[in-house]
């Protein structure tokens, strides 16, 4: 009888342990799925925040480049150079010369040329700007001056140039520069002597988008890290009649000294500066 009871107890123990193990596995599985869903939700939320931040950063960067180019296109020196170059092209009938012959005529630089100060200014402009290349062309589509070396003189057959002359401004799709392996965008704006006037040329600029990634990474690194708050010990000013010893306050109320205590007067032996009197404790 005792052995039978012992066997039943062992079986019951095994069954209870098995049921507990199954319960633990079920709870762990449910908790794991809940944790996984929570992590996925946080990751999606974080990804959406990063995407929104990146979109705003790109939009702001592009808007700044457009504003910079528009302001440069209103430069009186650029406008005057484009007008003078167009007048020279018409007088020399260069617009009637076949393109291959025209390219050979200006083969060394592929530019009509302008005064030295303006050429020097445009060549050095990328050193203090996000634009890597700048090209100024007159109304016939021939390049007047540029910040770098060009491979052709005519821009009239470029759809971006045509759209800028027609609509006032145009921008290309991002493309990979084969020489620098960076993603660049071309932006062209019409040169107008006055608001609503007929364009006298086009200013074209090239700017990279790689810097946006660097700015985003830098902004991510600057985000403050949220740390748990620590318990701070608030130091309060001592009440009258209180002696502060480190972090311990020994309060002696003003209704008189304790029996057996002696008081040291200011200026006497053992007196402390700034205190009228200090209780030193009972006299032995």
PASEBA-1860 file (N, C-alpha, C; in nm, 3 decimals):
! residues 284
1> XXXXXXXX> 0.084/-0.121/0.000/0.000/0.000/0.000/0.087/0.125/0.000 ~ 0.194/0.120/0.077/0.283/0.235/0.084/0.353/0.257/-0.048 ~ 0.394/0.146/-0.113/0.460/0.159/-0.244/0.365/0.214/-0.348 ~ 0.240/0.171/-0.342/0.141/0.224/-0.438/0.122/0.373/-0.418 ~ 0.112/0.418/-0.294/0.098/0.560/-0.266/0.220/0.638/-0.312 ~ 0.338/0.574/-0.290/0.461/0.640/-0.334/0.465/0.654/-0.484 ~ 0.421/0.551/-0.556/0.416/0.558/-0.703/0.319/0.666/-0.749 ~ 0.204/0.673/-0.683/0.107/0.776/-0.721/0.163/0.917/-0.699
9> XXXXXXXX> 0.233/0.935/-0.587/0.293/1.065/-0.559/0.398/1.100/-0.665 ~ 0.479/1.002/-0.704/0.581/1.029/-0.807/0.515/1.065/-0.940 ~ 0.409/0.988/-0.977/0.339/1.019/-1.102/0.277/1.158/-1.098 ~ 0.217/1.189/-0.983/0.157/1.322/-0.969/0.263/1.432/-0.979 ~ 0.379/1.405/-0.920/0.488/1.504/-0.927/0.535/1.523/-1.070 ~ 0.551/1.412/-1.143/0.592/1.420/-1.283/0.490/1.496/-1.366 ~ 0.360/1.463/-1.344/0.255/1.534/-1.419/0.255/1.683/-1.386 ~ 0.269/1.718/-1.259/0.271/1.859/-1.218/0.390/1.931/-1.279
17> XXXXXXXX> 0.506/1.864/-1.279/0.625/1.926/-1.339/0.607/1.945/-1.488 ~ 0.546/1.846/-1.555/0.521/1.860/-1.699/0.425/1.972/-1.731 ~ 0.318/1.979/-1.650/0.221/2.087/-1.673/0.285/2.223/-1.647 ~ 0.368/2.233/-1.543/0.435/2.360/-1.515/0.531/2.398/-1.627 ~ 0.603/2.298/-1.679/0.695/2.325/-1.789/0.620/2.374/-1.913 ~ 0.507/2.308/-1.945/0.427/2.352/-2.060/0.375/2.493/-2.039 ~ 0.331/2.522/-1.916/0.281/2.656/-1.887/0.390/2.760/-1.903 ~ 0.511/2.728/-1.854/0.623/2.821/-1.869/0.655/2.845/-2.015
25> XXXXXXXX> 0.656/2.738/-2.096/0.685/2.752/-2.239/0.579/2.837/-2.309 ~ 0.451/2.815/-2.271/0.343/2.893/-2.333/0.356/3.041/-2.297 ~ 0.380/3.066/-2.168/0.395/3.206/-2.126/0.515/3.270/-2.193 ~ 0.627/3.194/-2.202/0.746/3.249/-2.268/0.721/3.277/-2.414 ~ 0.645/3.186/-2.479/0.615/3.208/-2.621/0.530/3.332/-2.641 ~ 0.426/3.346/-2.556/0.339/3.464/-2.567/0.418/3.591/-2.537 ~ 0.499/3.586/-2.431/0.580/3.704/-2.399/0.679/3.735/-2.509 ~ 0.739/3.630/-2.570/0.833/3.652/-2.681/0.766/3.717/-2.800
33> XXXXXXXX> 0.644/3.669/-2.833/0.572/3.730/-2.945/0.536/3.875/-2.914 ~ 0.496/3.900/-2.788/0.465/4.037/-2.750/0.587/4.127/-2.757 ~ 0.701/4.075/-2.710/0.824/4.155/-2.717/0.865/4.179/-2.861 ~ 0.848/4.075/-2.944/0.883/4.092/-3.085/0.796/4.197/-3.152 ~ 0.665/4.192/-3.123/0.575/4.293/-3.181/0.611/4.432/-3.131 ~ 0.646/4.442/-3.004/0.684/4.573/-2.949/0.810/4.626/-3.017 ~ 0.910/4.539/-3.034/1.033/4.581/-3.100/1.007/4.620/-3.245 ~ 0.923/4.542/-3.314/0.891/4.577/-3.453/0.819/4.711/-3.460
41> XXXXXXXX> 0.727/4.733/-3.365/0.655/4.861/-3.367/0.750/4.977/-3.341 ~ 0.841/4.959/-3.244/0.938/5.065/-3.216/1.031/5.088/-3.334 ~ 1.071/4.977/-3.401/1.158/4.992/-3.518/1.087/5.064/-3.630 ~ 0.958/5.030/-3.652/0.883/5.100/-3.756/0.867/5.247/-3.723 ~ 0.839/5.275/-3.595/0.825/5.415/-3.553/0.955/5.491/-3.570 ~ 1.066/5.426/-3.530/1.196/5.490/-3.544/1.231/5.511/-3.691 ~ 1.199/5.410/-3.774/1.226/5.426/-3.917/1.145/5.538/-3.979 ~ 1.018/5.551/-3.936/0.935/5.660/-3.988/0.990/5.796/-3.947
49> XXXXXXXX> 1.038/5.806/-3.821/1.095/5.932/-3.775/1.221/5.967/-3.854 ~ 1.307/5.868/-3.876/1.430/5.893/-3.952/1.397/5.933/-4.095 ~ 1.298/5.864/-4.156/1.260/5.896/-4.293/1.203/6.037/-4.303 ~ 1.120/6.075/-4.207/1.064/6.211/-4.209/1.174/6.315/-4.190 ~ 1.267/6.285/-4.100/1.377/6.379/-4.077/1.466/6.392/-4.201 ~ 1.491/6.279/-4.267/1.574/6.283/-4.388/1.504/6.359/-4.500 ~ 1.372/6.339/-4.514/1.297/6.409/-4.618/1.300/6.560/-4.595 ~ 1.280/6.601/-4.470/1.284/6.744/-4.439/1.423/6.802/-4.463
57> XXXXXXXX> 1.526/6.724/-4.431/1.662/6.773/-4.449/1.695/6.789/-4.597 ~ 1.653/6.691/-4.678/1.678/6.699/-4.823/1.604/6.818/-4.883 ~ 1.477/6.835/-4.845/1.398/6.945/-4.898/1.461/7.080/-4.863 ~ 1.508/7.093/-4.739/1.571/7.218/-4.698/1.702/7.241/-4.773 ~ 1.780/7.136/-4.792/1.908/7.149/-4.863/1.886/7.190/-5.008 ~ 1.790/7.127/-5.076/1.760/7.161/-5.215/1.706/7.304/-5.225 ~ 1.621/7.343/-5.131/1.566/7.479/-5.132/1.677/7.583/-5.115 ~ 1.775/7.553/-5.031/1.888/7.645/-5.014/1.969/7.659/-5.143
65> XXXXXXXX> 1.990/7.547/-5.214/2.066/7.553/-5.340/1.989/7.632/-5.445 ~ 1.858/7.615/-5.452/1.779/7.692/-5.547/1.787/7.841/-5.517 ~ 1.775/7.875/-5.388/1.783/8.015/-5.352/1.919/8.075/-5.382 ~ 2.024/7.997/-5.360/2.159/8.046/-5.389/2.177/8.071/-5.539 ~ 2.130/7.978/-5.621/2.144/7.994/-5.766/2.059/8.110/-5.817 ~ 1.939/8.125/-5.763/1.853/8.236/-5.805/1.917/8.370/-5.771 ~ 1.979/8.377/-5.654/2.045/8.501/-5.615/2.166/8.530/-5.703 ~ 2.242/8.425/-5.737/2.358/8.444/-5.824/2.315/8.484/-5.965
73> XXXXXXXX> 2.201/8.433/-6.011/2.152/8.467/-6.145/2.112/8.614/-6.156 ~ 2.086/8.679/-6.043/2.052/8.822/-6.044/2.175/8.911/-6.034 ~ 2.294/8.852/-6.034/2.418/8.930/-6.028/2.431/9.017/-6.152 ~ 2.447/9.149/-6.138/2.457/9.236/-6.255/2.573/9.201/-6.347 ~ 2.683/9.152/-6.293/2.798/9.116/-6.376/2.766/8.999/-6.467 ~ 2.695/8.899/-6.416/2.655/8.786/-6.500/2.557/8.830/-6.609 ~ 2.462/8.915/-6.572/2.365/8.963/-6.670/2.434/9.044/-6.780 ~ 2.524/9.129/-6.742/2.595/9.211/-6.840/2.682/9.124/-6.931
81> XXXXXXXX> 2.747/9.023/-6.875/2.830/8.934/-6.957/2.745/8.856/-7.057 ~ 2.628/8.811/-7.016/2.540/8.737/-7.107/2.489/8.827/-7.219 ~ 2.452/8.951/-7.186/2.402/9.045/-7.289/2.513/9.079/-7.389 ~ 2.632/9.108/-7.338/2.743/9.143/-7.428/2.783/9.025/-7.516 ~ 2.781/8.905/-7.460/2.816/8.787/-7.539/2.712/8.763/-7.648 ~ 2.583/8.781/-7.617/2.479/8.762/-7.718/2.492/8.865/-7.830 ~ 2.526/8.987/-7.795/2.545/9.090/-7.896/2.662/9.055/-7.988 ~ 2.771/9.004/-7.928/2.887/8.964/-8.008/2.855/8.846/-8.099
89> XXXXXXXX> 2.778/8.751/-8.050/2.740/8.634/-8.132/2.656/8.678/-8.252 ~ 2.563/8.769/-8.229/2.481/8.817/-8.340/2.564/8.897/-8.440 ~ 2.656/8.980/-8.390/2.738/9.061/-8.480/2.832/8.973/-8.563 ~ 2.884/8.869/-8.506/2.977/8.780/-8.578/2.904/8.665/-8.647 ~ 2.772/8.659/-8.631/2.688/8.556/-8.690/2.734/8.415/-8.653 ~ 2.776/8.404/-8.530/2.820/8.272/-8.483/2.703/8.175/-8.468 ~ 2.583/8.227/-8.452/2.468/8.140/-8.439/2.433/8.071/-8.570 ~ 2.493/8.117/-8.682/2.469/8.056/-8.812/2.580/7.961/-8.855
97> XXXXXXXX> 2.684/7.953/-8.774/2.795/7.865/-8.806/2.757/7.722/-8.769 ~ 2.789/7.622/-8.854/2.759/7.482/-8.820/2.823/7.443/-8.687 ~ 2.755/7.363/-8.607/2.807/7.326/-8.475/2.947/7.265/-8.476 ~ 2.980/7.172/-8.567/3.118/7.118/-8.564/3.224/7.225/-8.587 ~ 3.196/7.317/-8.680/3.292/7.424/-8.706/3.302/7.517/-8.585 ~ 3.190/7.544/-8.524/3.189/7.632/-8.406/3.268/7.570/-8.290 ~ 3.254/7.440/-8.273/3.327/7.373/-8.166/3.478/7.379/-8.191 ~ 3.520/7.367/-8.316/3.663/7.373/-8.346/3.717/7.515/-8.327
105> XXXXXXXX> 3.634/7.615/-8.352/3.679/7.753/-8.335/3.712/7.784/-8.189 ~ 3.636/7.725/-8.096/3.657/7.752/-7.953/3.701/7.624/-7.881 ~ 3.775/7.540/-7.952/3.816/7.409/-7.897/3.898/7.419/-7.770 ~ 3.993/7.513/-7.756/4.076/7.512/-7.634/3.997/7.525/-7.504 ~ 3.897/7.613/-7.501/3.825/7.639/-7.375/3.676/7.604/-7.384 ~ 3.620/7.598/-7.506/3.476/7.578/-7.525/3.397/7.687/-7.454 ~ 3.449/7.808/-7.457/3.383/7.923/-7.396/3.404/8.045/-7.485 ~ 3.304/8.133/-7.488/3.319/8.258/-7.563/3.415/8.352/-7.491
113> XXXXXXXX> 3.417/8.348/-7.360/3.507/8.432/-7.283/3.440/8.558/-7.231 ~ 3.495/8.609/-7.121/3.444/8.732/-7.060/3.562/8.801/-6.991 ~ 3.533/8.905/-6.914/3.643/8.976/-6.849/3.708/8.890/-6.741 ~ 3.833/8.921/-6.710/3.911/8.835/-6.620/3.854/8.829/-6.479 ~ 3.805/8.941/-6.430/3.753/8.943/-6.293/3.633/8.850/-6.278 ~ 3.541/8.853/-6.374/3.424/8.767/-6.366/3.464/8.620/-6.382 ~ 3.556/8.592/-6.473/3.601/8.455/-6.492/3.668/8.401/-6.366 ~ 3.750/8.485/-6.302/3.817/8.443/-6.179/3.716/8.423/-6.067
121> XXXXXXXX> 3.618/8.510/-6.060/3.514/8.498/-5.957/3.437/8.367/-5.973 ~ 3.403/8.332/-6.096/3.325/8.211/-6.118/3.410/8.085/-6.095 ~ 3.538/8.091/-6.129/3.624/7.974/-6.107/3.642/7.945/-5.958 ~ 3.647/8.047/-5.876/3.669/8.028/-5.733/3.539/8.010/-5.655 ~ 3.426/8.026/-5.719/3.298/8.020/-5.648/3.273/7.883/-5.583 ~ 3.301/7.770/-5.648/3.277/7.640/-5.582/3.357/7.619/-5.454 ~ 3.463/7.694/-5.434/3.542/7.678/-5.312/3.467/7.723/-5.187 ~ 3.368/7.809/-5.203/3.291/7.860/-5.090/3.142/7.829/-5.103
129> XXXXXXXX> 3.110/7.729/-5.185/2.969/7.697/-5.208/2.953/7.545/-5.218 ~ 2.826/7.500/-5.211/2.795/7.359/-5.232/2.793/7.323/-5.380 ~ 2.785/7.422/-5.467/2.788/7.394/-5.611/2.930/7.354/-5.653 ~ 2.938/7.247/-5.730/3.068/7.201/-5.778/3.101/7.254/-5.916 ~ 3.000/7.291/-5.995/3.021/7.344/-6.129/2.916/7.450/-6.159 ~ 2.959/7.554/-6.230/2.870/7.662/-6.272/2.899/7.695/-6.417 ~ 2.792/7.715/-6.495/2.805/7.745/-6.638/2.710/7.860/-6.671 ~ 2.762/7.962/-6.738/2.682/8.077/-6.782/2.678/8.075/-6.935
137> XXXXXXXX> 2.558/8.073/-6.989/2.541/8.074/-7.135/2.452/8.190/-7.177 ~ 2.469/8.237/-7.301/2.387/8.348/-7.350/2.262/8.292/-7.419 ~ 2.180/8.379/-7.474/2.048/8.340/-7.521/2.051/8.250/-7.645 ~ 2.165/8.243/-7.717/2.176/8.152/-7.831/2.219/8.011/-7.787 ~ 2.250/7.996/-7.660/2.290/7.865/-7.611/2.439/7.841/-7.610 ~ 2.522/7.944/-7.633/2.667/7.929/-7.631/2.721/7.967/-7.494 ~ 2.818/7.890/-7.446/2.874/7.913/-7.312/2.958/8.039/-7.311 ~ 2.930/8.126/-7.216/3.008/8.249/-7.199/3.128/8.223/-7.110
145> XXXXXXXX> 3.104/8.168/-6.993/3.211/8.136/-6.899/3.163/8.025/-6.807 ~ 3.258/7.959/-6.742/3.226/7.847/-6.654/3.330/7.836/-6.545 ~ 3.295/7.762/-6.440/3.387/7.745/-6.328/3.492/7.637/-6.353 ~ 3.466/7.549/-6.448/3.558/7.440/-6.477/3.580/7.424/-6.626 ~ 3.644/7.313/-6.661/3.674/7.282/-6.801/3.553/7.211/-6.862 ~ 3.514/7.255/-6.981/3.399/7.199/-7.050/3.443/7.117/-7.171 ~ 3.351/7.032/-7.217/3.381/6.950/-7.335/3.303/6.994/-7.459 ~ 3.217/7.095/-7.443/3.143/7.146/-7.558/3.101/7.290/-7.533
153> XXXXXXXX> 3.076/7.360/-7.642/3.042/7.503/-7.635/2.892/7.525/-7.631 ~ 2.817/7.444/-7.702/2.674/7.468/-7.718/2.593/7.397/-7.610 ~ 2.493/7.468/-7.561/2.400/7.412/-7.463/2.256/7.416/-7.514 ~ 2.238/7.466/-7.634/2.103/7.488/-7.685/2.026/7.359/-7.705 ~ 2.094/7.249/-7.733/2.025/7.122/-7.753/2.000/7.046/-7.622 ~ 2.037/7.104/-7.510/2.015/7.041/-7.380/1.871/7.067/-7.335 ~ 1.791/6.961/-7.306/1.653/6.983/-7.261/1.644/7.068/-7.135 ~ 1.742/7.057/-7.046/1.739/7.137/-6.924/1.754/7.285/-6.957
161> XXXXXXXX> 1.842/7.317/-7.050/1.862/7.456/-7.092/1.735/7.509/-7.158 ~ 1.673/7.430/-7.241/1.550/7.471/-7.311/1.437/7.497/-7.212 ~ 1.423/7.410/-7.113/1.317/7.428/-7.015/1.341/7.552/-6.929 ~ 1.466/7.579/-6.895/1.497/7.698/-6.816/1.465/7.825/-6.894 ~ 1.497/7.827/-7.023/1.465/7.943/-7.105/1.314/7.960/-7.121 ~ 1.243/7.851/-7.122/1.098/7.857/-7.142/1.022/7.884/-7.013 ~ 1.057/7.813/-6.904/0.981/7.820/-6.780/1.047/7.904/-6.671 ~ 1.170/7.941/-6.691/1.239/8.021/-6.589/1.334/7.942/-6.502
169> XXXXXXXX> 1.308/7.813/-6.484/1.395/7.728/-6.402/1.366/7.582/-6.436 ~ 1.464/7.498/-6.415/1.449/7.355/-6.441/1.551/7.279/-6.358 ~ 1.517/7.154/-6.327/1.606/7.070/-6.247/1.604/6.928/-6.301 ~ 1.719/6.864/-6.303/1.730/6.728/-6.355/1.708/6.627/-6.243 ~ 1.694/6.501/-6.284/1.687/6.393/-6.187/1.826/6.366/-6.131 ~ 1.836/6.315/-6.008/1.968/6.281/-5.954/2.039/6.178/-6.042 ~ 2.167/6.197/-6.061/2.247/6.108/-6.144/2.382/6.086/-6.077 ~ 2.446/5.976/-6.111/2.577/5.943/-6.056/2.685/6.000/-6.147
177> XXXXXXXX> 2.769/6.084/-6.087/2.881/6.141/-6.160/2.988/6.033/-6.181 ~ 3.022/6.007/-6.306/3.117/5.899/-6.336/3.258/5.930/-6.286 ~ 3.292/6.058/-6.275/3.428/6.095/-6.233/3.446/6.090/-6.082 ~ 3.345/6.136/-6.007/3.356/6.141/-5.861/3.275/6.032/-5.791 ~ 3.192/5.959/-5.865/3.107/5.853/-5.809/3.012/5.906/-5.703 ~ 2.971/6.029/-5.717/2.878/6.090/-5.623/2.747/6.121/-5.695 ~ 2.639/6.131/-5.618/2.507/6.161/-5.673/2.493/6.313/-5.685 ~ 2.466/6.360/-5.805/2.459/6.504/-5.831/2.326/6.540/-5.896
185> XXXXXXXX> 2.292/6.667/-5.887/2.170/6.722/-5.947/2.207/6.850/-6.021 ~ 2.150/6.868/-6.140/2.172/6.990/-6.218/2.051/7.081/-6.204 ~ 2.079/7.208/-6.177/1.973/7.307/-6.164/2.006/7.424/-6.255 ~ 1.909/7.465/-6.337/1.928/7.574/-6.432/1.821/7.681/-6.408 ~ 1.863/7.807/-6.412/1.772/7.920/-6.391/1.800/8.024/-6.499 ~ 1.695/8.086/-6.549/1.708/8.186/-6.655/1.767/8.316/-6.601 ~ 1.848/8.381/-6.682/1.904/8.512/-6.649/1.810/8.619/-6.704 ~ 1.750/8.696/-6.615/1.655/8.801/-6.655/1.701/8.935/-6.600
193> XXXXXXXX> 1.711/9.037/-6.684/1.749/9.171/-6.634/1.647/9.230/-6.538 ~ 1.521/9.191/-6.554/1.414/9.241/-6.468/1.306/9.134/-6.457 ~ 1.219/9.151/-6.359/1.110/9.057/-6.340/1.017/9.057/-6.460 ~ 0.998/8.938/-6.517/0.911/8.924/-6.633/0.977/8.957/-6.765 ~ 1.103/8.997/-6.764/1.174/9.031/-6.888/1.214/8.904/-6.963 ~ 1.249/8.921/-7.087/1.290/8.808/-7.170/1.427/8.759/-7.123 ~ 1.446/8.627/-7.112/1.576/8.576/-7.065/1.689/8.613/-7.160 ~ 1.803/8.647/-7.103/1.922/8.679/-7.183/2.025/8.566/-7.174
201> XXXXXXXX> 1.993/8.462/-7.101/2.084/8.350/-7.089/2.038/8.255/-6.979 ~ 2.124/8.163/-6.945/2.092/8.061/-6.844/2.214/8.039/-6.756 ~ 2.188/8.029/-6.626/2.291/7.989/-6.530/2.260/7.846/-6.487 ~ 2.358/7.759/-6.507/2.341/7.618/-6.470/2.441/7.582/-6.361 ~ 2.392/7.514/-6.258/2.478/7.471/-6.147/2.460/7.324/-6.117 ~ 2.565/7.263/-6.067/2.564/7.122/-6.029/2.598/7.113/-5.881 ~ 2.514/7.045/-5.805/2.542/7.027/-5.663/2.524/6.881/-5.625 ~ 2.602/6.831/-5.528/2.594/6.690/-5.487/2.489/6.669/-5.378
209> XXXXXXXX> 2.436/6.548/-5.375/2.343/6.510/-5.269/2.411/6.428/-5.160 ~ 2.537/6.395/-5.180/2.608/6.315/-5.079/2.617/6.386/-4.945 ~ 2.625/6.517/-4.949/2.639/6.593/-4.824/2.515/6.579/-4.736 ~ 2.398/6.553/-4.797/2.277/6.537/-4.717/2.289/6.418/-4.624 ~ 2.347/6.306/-4.675/2.368/6.190/-4.589/2.462/6.221/-4.474 ~ 2.566/6.299/-4.502/2.659/6.337/-4.395/2.590/6.426/-4.292 ~ 2.507/6.519/-4.338/2.435/6.606/-4.244/2.337/6.526/-4.160 ~ 2.269/6.427/-4.221/2.175/6.345/-4.146/2.247/6.262/-4.041
217> XXXXXXXX> 2.361/6.202/-4.077/2.437/6.123/-3.980/2.488/6.211/-3.867 ~ 2.530/6.333/-3.900/2.578/6.424/-3.796/2.466/6.465/-3.703 ~ 2.347/6.488/-3.759/2.234/6.526/-3.674/2.191/6.411/-3.586 ~ 2.197/6.287/-3.639/2.163/6.171/-3.557/2.260/6.157/-3.440 ~ 2.388/6.184/-3.467/2.488/6.171/-3.361/2.470/6.277/-3.253 ~ 2.411/6.391/-3.289/2.394/6.501/-3.193/2.272/6.484/-3.106 ~ 2.186/6.385/-3.133/2.065/6.369/-3.053/2.100/6.332/-2.911 ~ 2.038/6.393/-2.813/2.071/6.361/-2.673/2.025/6.221/-2.636
225> XXXXXXXX> 2.102/6.157/-2.552/2.069/6.024/-2.503/1.989/6.038/-2.375 ~ 1.872/5.972/-2.371/1.786/5.979/-2.254/1.839/5.881/-2.150 ~ 1.875/5.931/-2.037/1.929/5.849/-1.930/1.835/5.850/-1.811 ~ 1.831/5.742/-1.736/1.743/5.740/-1.618/1.787/5.842/-1.515 ~ 1.689/5.898/-1.450/1.719/5.999/-1.349/1.776/5.934/-1.223 ~ 1.868/6.000/-1.163/1.926/5.954/-1.039/1.863/6.028/-0.922 ~ 1.860/5.958/-0.811/1.807/6.022/-0.690/1.902/6.131/-0.645 ~ 1.852/6.248/-0.635/1.934/6.361/-0.594/1.904/6.398/-0.450
233> XXXXXXXX> 2.006/6.432/-0.378/1.990/6.476/-0.239/1.968/6.626/-0.240 ~ 1.852/6.667/-0.197/1.818/6.810/-0.195/1.872/6.873/-0.067 ~ 1.957/6.970/-0.089/2.015/7.040/0.026/1.930/7.164/0.055 ~ 1.872/7.166/0.169/1.787/7.278/0.207/1.862/7.365/0.308 ~ 1.834/7.495/0.304/1.900/7.583/0.401/1.861/7.547/0.543 ~ 1.956/7.553/0.632/1.931/7.515/0.771/1.840/7.615/0.839 ~ 1.755/7.565/0.924/1.668/7.653/1.001/1.748/7.721/1.112 ~ 1.698/7.832/1.162/1.770/7.898/1.274/1.790/7.803/1.389
241> XXXXXXXX> 1.910/7.801/1.440/1.940/7.714/1.552/1.983/7.576/1.512 ~ 2.019/7.556/1.385/2.057/7.426/1.335/2.203/7.428/1.296 ~ 2.279/7.325/1.335/2.419/7.311/1.300/2.428/7.203/1.194 ~ 2.489/7.232/1.074/2.501/7.136/0.965/2.636/7.067/0.975 ~ 2.636/6.937/0.987/2.758/6.858/0.993/2.753/6.757/0.879 ~ 2.813/6.790/0.762/2.807/6.703/0.645/2.666/6.695/0.594 ~ 2.610/6.573/0.588/2.474/6.553/0.540/2.377/6.535/0.654 ~ 2.424/6.549/0.781/2.338/6.525/0.896/2.297/6.659/0.955
249> XXXXXXXX> 2.169/6.674/0.980/2.117/6.796/1.041/2.086/6.767/1.187 ~ 2.151/6.840/1.278/2.119/6.829/1.421/2.041/6.953/1.459 ~ 1.913/6.941/1.477/1.826/7.056/1.500/1.810/7.079/1.649 ~ 1.836/7.200/1.689/1.817/7.242/1.828/1.718/7.357/1.827 ~ 1.605/7.333/1.880/1.502/7.434/1.877/1.538/7.549/1.970 ~ 1.469/7.660/1.951/1.505/7.785/2.018/1.449/7.795/2.159 ~ 1.394/7.683/2.213/1.337/7.697/2.346/1.440/7.669/2.454 ~ 1.570/7.691/2.423/1.672/7.684/2.528/1.764/7.567/2.509
257> XXXXXXXX> 1.883/7.574/2.568/1.980/7.465/2.555/1.941/7.343/2.636 ~ 2.000/7.230/2.601/1.975/7.108/2.677/2.040/7.117/2.812 ~ 1.990/7.044/2.905/2.053/7.045/3.039/2.195/6.993/3.030 ~ 2.286/7.062/3.092/2.424/7.019/3.095/2.507/7.068/2.981 ~ 2.448/7.147/2.890/2.524/7.197/2.775/2.583/7.331/2.808 ~ 2.699/7.361/2.747/2.761/7.492/2.768/2.766/7.567/2.636 ~ 2.765/7.694/2.636/2.759/7.780/2.518/2.888/7.860/2.509 ~ 2.949/7.860/2.391/3.072/7.936/2.368/3.036/8.064/2.297
265> XXXXXXXX> 3.074/8.175/2.349/3.044/8.305/2.290/3.138/8.336/2.176 ~ 3.090/8.421/2.079/3.175/8.463/1.968/3.294/8.538/2.021 ~ 3.412/8.502/1.970/3.533/8.569/2.012/3.601/8.498/2.126 ~ 3.532/8.405/2.191/3.592/8.333/2.300/3.664/8.210/2.252 ~ 3.719/8.132/2.339/3.789/8.010/2.300/3.694/7.911/2.233 ~ 3.734/7.862/2.121/3.652/7.764/2.048/3.539/7.823/1.969 ~ 3.534/7.957/1.956/3.425/8.020/1.882/3.445/8.001/1.733 ~ 3.336/7.989/1.657/3.338/7.974/1.511/3.300/8.106/1.449
273> XXXXXXXX> 3.365/8.139/1.336/3.334/8.265/1.269/3.195/8.259/1.209 ~ 3.121/8.369/1.219/2.987/8.376/1.162/2.879/8.321/1.252 ~ 2.911/8.268/1.369/2.810/8.214/1.461/2.814/8.296/1.589 ~ 2.694/8.329/1.636/2.687/8.400/1.764/2.722/8.308/1.878 ~ 2.673/8.184/1.872/2.705/8.087/1.976/2.685/7.948/1.920 ~ 2.756/7.851/1.972/2.749/7.714/1.923/2.735/7.621/2.041 ~ 2.640/7.528/2.032/2.625/7.429/2.137/2.726/7.319/2.117 ~ 2.809/7.293/2.214/2.914/7.192/2.203/2.877/7.060/2.269
281> XXXX> 2.767/7.053/2.335/2.726/6.927/2.398/2.739/6.935/2.549 ~ 2.708/6.828/2.613/2.708/6.828/2.762/2.849/6.839/2.816 ~ 2.858/6.902/2.931/2.984/6.916/3.001/3.007/6.789/3.080 ~ 3.123/6.726/3.062/3.147/6.603/3.137/3.156/6.630/3.287
END
